[in-house]
Amino acid sequence: MINLTRLNGKEFSLNALYIETVESFPDTTITLTNGHKYVALESREEVHAQISRFYKEIHILANPHLRGEEHEE
């Protein structure tokens, strides 16, 4: 989960595994794989950094198949 802030100042958590796109309109708009959209105060770069930290925490990129490598060396 990543922690974000709504435009009204309320904090919320979002499961980063379901994020499909992060865009700036100029507000940061996050679209999930189910089509739901969330707008956050954090910049697109801040959201990307949180997603990267989350992926590292859960070791999602430790699997060579998820990284796109066919054979583990």
C-alpha positions in Angstrom: 0.0 0.0 0.0 1.1 3.6 -0.6 -0.1 6.5 1.4 -1.5 9.6 -0.5 -3.4 12.7 0.3 -6.7 13.8 -1.3 -7.1 17.4 -2.5 -9.2 18.1 0.7 -6.2 17.1 2.9 -7.5 13.6 3.9 -5.0 10.8 3.8 -5.8 7.5 2.2 -3.9 4.3 1.3 -4.0 2.7 -2.2 -2.9 -0.7 -3.2 -0.1 0.0 -5.7 -0.5 -3.4 -7.4 -3.7 -2.2 -9.0 -2.3 1.1 -10.4 -2.5 1.2 -14.2 -1.6 4.9 -14.9 -0.4 8.0 -13.0 -0.9 11.3 -14.9 -0.8 15.0 -14.2 -3.8 17.0 -15.4 -2.3 19.3 -13.6 -3.5 17.4 -10.5 -2.1 13.9 -10.1 -4.7 11.4 -11.3 -4.2 7.7 -10.6 -6.2 5.2 -12.6 -6.6 1.7 -11.3 -7.0 -1.5 -13.4 -10.7 -1.5 -12.5 -11.2 2.0 -13.9 -11.5 3.8 -10.6 -9.7 7.2 -10.5 -8.1 8.9 -7.6 -6.7 12.5 -7.4 -3.8 13.2 -5.1 -1.9 16.2 -3.8 1.4 14.4 -4.3 3.2 14.9 -7.6 3.4 12.2 -10.3 7.1 11.8 -9.4 6.3 11.3 -5.7 3.7 8.7 -6.5 6.2 6.8 -8.7 8.8 6.9 -5.9 6.3 5.5 -3.5 5.3 2.7 -5.9 9.0 1.8 -6.4 9.5 1.6 -2.6 6.4 -0.5 -2.2 7.6 -2.9 -5.0 11.0 -3.2 -3.3 9.4 -3.8 0.1 7.3 -6.8 -1.2 10.1 -8.0 -3.5 7.9 -8.0 -6.5 10.8 -7.4 -8.8 12.9 -10.2 -7.3 11.2 -12.7 -9.6 13.2 -12.8 -12.9 10.0 -13.8 -14.8 8.3 -10.6 -13.6 11.4 -8.6 -14.8 11.0 -10.1 -18.2 13.9 -12.5 -18.0 13.2 -15.9 -19.4 15.9 -17.9 -17.6 17.2 -17.4 -14.1 21.0 -17.4 -14.1 
